[in-house]
Amino acid sequence: MRKIIIYSLLLLAGATGWTACTNQAKRLPYLQQEITGTDTTYRTIPAFRFLNQDSLPVTEKDFNGKIYVADFFFTSCPTICPTMHRNLLKVYSKYLNNPEVKFASHTIDMKYDTPSRMKAYATKLGIKGTQWEFLWGTRDAVYAIAERNYLVSVGEDGKAAGGFVHQGYLVLVDKDKRIRGAYDGTEDEQVQQLMNDMDVLLAEYRK
């Protein structure tokens, strides 16, 4: 039977076109659809196992019952990462201690960004506890979940500043592990839209 997979990362087509409509409807779109015959399903983030900044294992089960924002970065990034995480810190501050919200930042520099180094990075940002997880895994595991599931391009590039290239998306995932939005973490307007959409998404689960 023929299966059609639809990927609709909003940033590539322009975010503002659908946000006004979805705010009126008070429901966010699903960004990965699978159509098989007459059935439509929504792709989900698969099982994973990484180590966090405290060197403790973290799996998809730690995100059960929560919406979360995922991104990909490296601590020595000289370009977009500082701006991304400065902006994401605003989002974190808004939802601090909200039991329905988490954050997952995956390093793409496995050699340098050990859990202890990410602990120092998190501490510098003022992050305490595990509401914001800084995740380390093997290159194959992190790169695969970035590109296949979160739809974020990452890679090593000796010619790039810092030795890596990656997209600065902040990816919004719902409580059922489905992607509901993607936002440019370097743009203030997009980060504000992320927070607006997080409120919409949280409200979906209260109906």
C-alpha positions as a Markdown table, in Angstrom:
| # | Residue | x | y | z |
|---|---|---|---|---|
| 1 | Met | 0.0 | 0.0 | 0.0 |
| 2 | Arg | 1.3 | 3.4 | -0.9 |
| 3 | Lys | 2.5 | 5.6 | 2.0 |
| 4 | Ile | 3.0 | 9.3 | 1.7 |
| 5 | Ile | 5.0 | 11.2 | 4.2 |
| 6 | Ile | 4.5 | 14.9 | 4.5 |
| 7 | Tyr | 7.1 | 17.1 | 6.2 |
| 8 | Ser | 6.0 | 20.7 | 6.7 |
| 9 | Leu | 8.7 | 22.6 | 8.6 |
| 10 | Leu | 7.1 | 25.9 | 8.8 |
| 11 | Leu | 10.2 | 28.0 | 8.8 |
| 12 | Leu | 11.2 | 26.8 | 5.4 |
| 13 | Ala | 7.9 | 28.1 | 4.0 |
| 14 | Gly | 7.5 | 31.1 | 6.3 |
| 15 | Ala | 6.1 | 30.9 | 9.7 |
| 16 | Thr | 3.6 | 33.8 | 9.8 |
| 17 | Gly | 1.3 | 32.3 | 7.2 |
| 18 | Trp | -0.3 | 29.8 | 9.5 |
| 19 | Thr | 0.2 | 31.3 | 12.9 |
| 20 | Ala | -2.7 | 33.7 | 12.7 |
| 21 | Cys | -5.1 | 31.0 | 11.6 |
| 22 | Thr | -3.9 | 28.6 | 14.3 |
| 23 | Asn | -4.2 | 31.2 | 17.0 |
| 24 | Gln | -7.8 | 31.8 | 16.0 |
| 25 | Ala | -8.4 | 28.0 | 16.0 |
| 26 | Lys | -6.5 | 27.5 | 19.2 |
| 27 | Arg | -4.8 | 24.4 | 17.9 |
| 28 | Leu | -1.4 | 23.9 | 16.3 |
| 29 | Pro | -0.7 | 21.9 | 13.2 |
| 30 | Tyr | 1.2 | 18.6 | 13.1 |
| 31 | Leu | 4.4 | 18.9 | 11.1 |
| 32 | Gln | 5.0 | 15.3 | 10.1 |
| 33 | Gln | 2.1 | 13.4 | 8.6 |
| 34 | Glu | 2.0 | 9.9 | 7.2 |
| 35 | Ile | -0.9 | 9.1 | 4.8 |
| 36 | Thr | -1.5 | 5.4 | 4.1 |
| 37 | Gly | -4.6 | 4.9 | 1.9 |
| 38 | Thr | -7.3 | 6.8 | 3.7 |
| 39 | Asp | -5.6 | 6.8 | 7.1 |
| 40 | Thr | -3.6 | 9.7 | 8.4 |
| 41 | Thr | -1.2 | 9.3 | 11.3 |
| 42 | Tyr | 1.4 | 11.6 | 12.8 |
| 43 | Arg | 5.1 | 10.6 | 13.2 |
| 44 | Thr | 6.5 | 10.7 | 16.7 |
| 45 | Ile | 9.9 | 11.1 | 18.2 |
| 46 | Pro | 11.2 | 7.5 | 18.8 |
| 47 | Ala | 12.8 | 6.0 | 21.9 |
| 48 | Phe | 16.2 | 7.4 | 22.8 |
| 49 | Arg | 18.7 | 7.1 | 25.6 |
| 50 | Phe | 21.3 | 9.9 | 26.3 |
| 51 | Leu | 23.3 | 11.2 | 29.2 |
| 52 | Asn | 22.4 | 14.5 | 30.7 |
| 53 | Gln | 24.6 | 17.2 | 32.4 |
| 54 | Asp | 24.7 | 15.2 | 35.6 |
| 55 | Ser | 25.9 | 12.0 | 33.7 |
| 56 | Leu | 22.5 | 10.4 | 34.3 |
| 57 | Pro | 20.6 | 8.5 | 31.7 |
| 58 | Val | 17.7 | 10.3 | 30.1 |
| 59 | Thr | 15.1 | 8.5 | 27.8 |
| 60 | Glu | 12.0 | 9.5 | 26.1 |
| 61 | Lys | 10.1 | 8.4 | 29.2 |
| 62 | Asp | 11.5 | 11.4 | 31.1 |
| 63 | Phe | 9.4 | 13.5 | 28.7 |
| 64 | Asn | 6.1 | 11.6 | 29.2 |
| 65 | Gly | 3.2 | 13.9 | 30.0 |
| 66 | Lys | 5.2 | 17.0 | 29.0 |
| 67 | Ile | 5.5 | 19.3 | 26.1 |
| 68 | Tyr | 9.1 | 20.2 | 25.3 |
| 69 | Val | 11.4 | 22.3 | 23.2 |
| 70 | Ala | 14.4 | 20.5 | 21.5 |
| 71 | Asp | 17.5 | 22.0 | 19.9 |
| 72 | Phe | 21.0 | 21.0 | 18.7 |
| 73 | Phe | 24.1 | 23.0 | 19.7 |
| 74 | Phe | 27.7 | 22.8 | 20.9 |
| 75 | Thr | 29.1 | 24.6 | 23.9 |
| 76 | Ser | 32.1 | 26.1 | 22.0 |
| 77 | Cys | 29.9 | 27.4 | 19.1 |
| 78 | Pro | 31.0 | 30.9 | 18.1 |
| 79 | Thr | 28.1 | 31.7 | 15.9 |
| 80 | Ile | 24.3 | 31.1 | 16.5 |
| 81 | Cys | 24.3 | 29.0 | 19.7 |
| 82 | Pro | 24.9 | 31.8 | 22.2 |
| 83 | Thr | 22.0 | 33.7 | 20.7 |
| 84 | Met | 19.8 | 30.6 | 20.5 |
| 85 | His | 20.3 | 29.8 | 24.2 |
| 86 | Arg | 20.0 | 33.4 | 25.3 |
| 87 | Asn | 16.6 | 33.4 | 23.7 |
| 88 | Leu | 15.7 | 30.0 | 24.9 |
| 89 | Leu | 16.6 | 31.1 | 28.4 |
| 90 | Lys | 13.7 | 33.6 | 28.2 |
| 91 | Val | 11.4 | 30.7 | 27.4 |
| 92 | Tyr | 12.8 | 28.6 | 30.2 |
| 93 | Ser | 12.3 | 31.5 | 32.6 |
| 94 | Lys | 8.7 | 31.8 | 31.6 |
| 95 | Tyr | 7.9 | 28.2 | 32.3 |
| 96 | Leu | 10.3 | 27.6 | 35.2 |
| 97 | Asn | 9.0 | 24.9 | 37.5 |
| 98 | Asn | 6.0 | 24.2 | 35.2 |
| 99 | Pro | 5.7 | 20.4 | 35.5 |
| 100 | Glu | 4.2 | 20.2 | 32.0 |
| 101 | Val | 7.2 | 21.8 | 30.3 |
| 102 | Lys | 10.8 | 20.6 | 29.6 |
| 103 | Phe | 13.7 | 21.5 | 27.4 |
| 104 | Ala | 16.2 | 19.2 | 25.6 |
| 105 | Ser | 19.4 | 20.6 | 24.1 |
| 106 | His | 21.5 | 18.0 | 22.3 |
| 107 | Thr | 25.2 | 18.5 | 21.8 |
| 108 | Ile | 26.6 | 17.7 | 18.3 |
| 109 | Asp | 30.2 | 17.8 | 19.6 |
| 110 | Met | 30.6 | 14.5 | 21.3 |
| 111 | Lys | 34.4 | 14.7 | 21.8 |
| 112 | Tyr | 34.5 | 18.1 | 23.6 |
| 113 | Asp | 31.1 | 18.4 | 25.2 |
| 114 | Thr | 31.3 | 15.8 | 27.9 |
| 115 | Pro | 28.5 | 15.8 | 30.5 |
| 116 | Ser | 30.7 | 17.6 | 33.0 |
| 117 | Arg | 31.5 | 20.3 | 30.4 |
| 118 | Met | 27.8 | 20.7 | 29.7 |
| 119 | Lys | 27.1 | 20.9 | 33.5 |
| 120 | Ala | 29.5 | 23.9 | 33.6 |
| 121 | Tyr | 27.7 | 25.4 | 30.6 |
| 122 | Ala | 24.3 | 24.9 | 32.2 |
| 123 | Thr | 25.5 | 26.4 | 35.5 |
| 124 | Lys | 26.8 | 29.4 | 33.6 |
| 125 | Leu | 23.3 | 29.9 | 32.1 |
| 126 | Gly | 21.8 | 29.6 | 35.6 |
| 127 | Ile | 20.1 | 26.3 | 35.0 |
| 128 | Lys | 19.4 | 24.1 | 38.0 |
| 129 | Gly | 17.7 | 20.7 | 38.1 |
| 130 | Thr | 16.6 | 18.7 | 35.1 |
| 131 | Gln | 13.7 | 20.8 | 33.6 |
| 132 | Trp | 16.3 | 21.7 | 31.0 |
| 133 | Glu | 18.3 | 18.7 | 30.0 |
| 134 | Phe | 21.6 | 19.0 | 28.2 |
| 135 | Leu | 22.0 | 15.7 | 26.3 |
| 136 | Trp | 25.1 | 13.8 | 25.2 |
| 137 | Gly | 25.0 | 10.7 | 23.0 |
| 138 | Thr | 27.0 | 8.9 | 20.3 |
| 139 | Arg | 27.5 | 10.8 | 17.0 |
| 140 | Asp | 25.3 | 8.3 | 15.2 |
| 141 | Ala | 22.5 | 8.4 | 17.7 |
| 142 | Val | 22.4 | 12.2 | 17.9 |
| 143 | Tyr | 22.8 | 13.0 | 14.2 |
| 144 | Ala | 20.2 | 10.4 | 13.3 |
| 145 | Ile | 17.5 | 11.7 | 15.6 |
| 146 | Ala | 18.3 | 15.3 | 14.6 |
| 147 | Glu | 17.9 | 14.7 | 10.9 |
| 148 | Arg | 15.4 | 11.9 | 10.7 |
| 149 | Asn | 13.1 | 12.9 | 13.5 |
| 150 | Tyr | 13.5 | 16.5 | 14.5 |
| 151 | Leu | 14.2 | 17.5 | 10.9 |
| 152 | Val | 17.2 | 19.6 | 11.8 |
| 153 | Ser | 20.4 | 19.4 | 9.7 |
| 154 | Val | 23.7 | 18.9 | 11.7 |
| 155 | Gly | 27.2 | 18.0 | 10.6 |
| 156 | Glu | 30.9 | 18.3 | 11.0 |
| 157 | Asp | 32.6 | 20.8 | 8.7 |
| 158 | Gly | 36.2 | 21.7 | 9.2 |
| 159 | Lys | 35.7 | 24.9 | 7.2 |
| 160 | Ala | 32.9 | 26.2 | 9.4 |
| 161 | Ala | 33.4 | 28.3 | 12.4 |
| 162 | Gly | 33.8 | 26.0 | 15.4 |
| 163 | Gly | 34.0 | 22.9 | 13.1 |
| 164 | Phe | 30.3 | 22.2 | 12.9 |
| 165 | Val | 27.2 | 23.4 | 11.0 |
| 166 | His | 23.7 | 23.1 | 12.2 |
| 167 | Gln | 20.3 | 24.8 | 12.0 |
| 168 | Gly | 19.1 | 27.0 | 14.8 |
| 169 | Tyr | 15.6 | 25.6 | 15.1 |
| 170 | Leu | 13.8 | 25.3 | 18.4 |
| 171 | Val | 11.4 | 22.4 | 17.9 |
| 172 | Leu | 8.2 | 22.2 | 19.8 |
| 173 | Val | 7.1 | 18.6 | 20.7 |
| 174 | Asp | 3.7 | 17.8 | 22.3 |
| 175 | Lys | 3.0 | 15.3 | 25.1 |
| 176 | Asp | 2.5 | 12.5 | 22.5 |
| 177 | Lys | 6.0 | 13.1 | 21.0 |
| 178 | Arg | 4.6 | 14.8 | 17.9 |
| 179 | Ile | 6.3 | 17.8 | 16.4 |
| 180 | Arg | 3.9 | 20.8 | 16.5 |
| 181 | Gly | 6.2 | 23.7 | 15.5 |
| 182 | Ala | 9.8 | 24.8 | 14.6 |
| 183 | Tyr | 11.2 | 28.3 | 15.2 |
| 184 | Asp | 14.3 | 30.2 | 14.4 |
| 185 | Gly | 16.0 | 30.5 | 17.8 |
| 186 | Thr | 18.0 | 33.5 | 16.7 |
| 187 | Glu | 14.9 | 35.7 | 15.9 |
| 188 | Asp | 13.1 | 37.4 | 18.7 |
| 189 | Glu | 9.8 | 37.4 | 16.9 |
| 190 | Gln | 10.1 | 33.6 | 16.3 |
| 191 | Val | 10.9 | 33.0 | 20.0 |
| 192 | Gln | 7.9 | 35.0 | 21.0 |
| 193 | Gln | 5.8 | 33.0 | 18.6 |
| 194 | Leu | 7.2 | 29.8 | 20.2 |
| 195 | Met | 6.0 | 31.0 | 23.7 |
| 196 | Asn | 2.6 | 31.9 | 22.3 |
| 197 | Asp | 2.3 | 28.5 | 20.7 |
| 198 | Met | 3.4 | 26.7 | 23.8 |
| 199 | Asp | 0.5 | 28.4 | 25.6 |
| 200 | Val | -1.8 | 27.2 | 22.8 |
| 201 | Leu | -0.4 | 23.7 | 23.0 |
| 202 | Leu | -0.8 | 23.5 | 26.8 |
| 203 | Ala | -4.3 | 24.7 | 26.5 |
| 204 | Glu | -5.1 | 21.8 | 24.1 |
| 205 | Tyr | -4.5 | 19.3 | 26.9 |
| 206 | Arg | -6.7 | 21.1 | 29.3 |
| 207 | Lys | -9.8 | 20.8 | 27.1 |
